[in-house]
Amino acid sequence: FVFLDDEDYTPYTLDAEVIGDDAGYITDGLTGLYVQVIDDQPVAVQLPTSVVLEVVETPPEMKGGTATKRPKPARLSTGLEIMVPEYIANGERVLVNTATGEFAGRAD
């Protein structure tokens, strides 16, 4: 993974092993992410509190079902899988809380 400083465009490279599960929240053009640097070497990333990701695969909403809000699984553009409300469809952009990995609303 290569991250660029917003101010001076300094590139910081981190291996996938260092990023770990946080890779599911990282997309091209992501802003608000901080790279932790120790002795001029990048060692970790701090994600923004939420990110916008696209739903690429989720079952359709059940018509005529009960009025309860049942969550359903959704696979996002980065491969991350989360539970979303029944009304979310393929192609929609959703907010995902990076601390909990949970659906946080529809994106604008």
Buried (B, 14 or more C-beta within 10 A) or exposed (E): BEBEEEEEEEEBEBEEEBBEEBBBBBEEEEEEBEBEEEEEEBEBBEBEEBBBBBBEEBEEEEEEEEEEEEEBEBBBBBEBBBBBBBEBEEEBBBBBBBEEBBBBEBBE
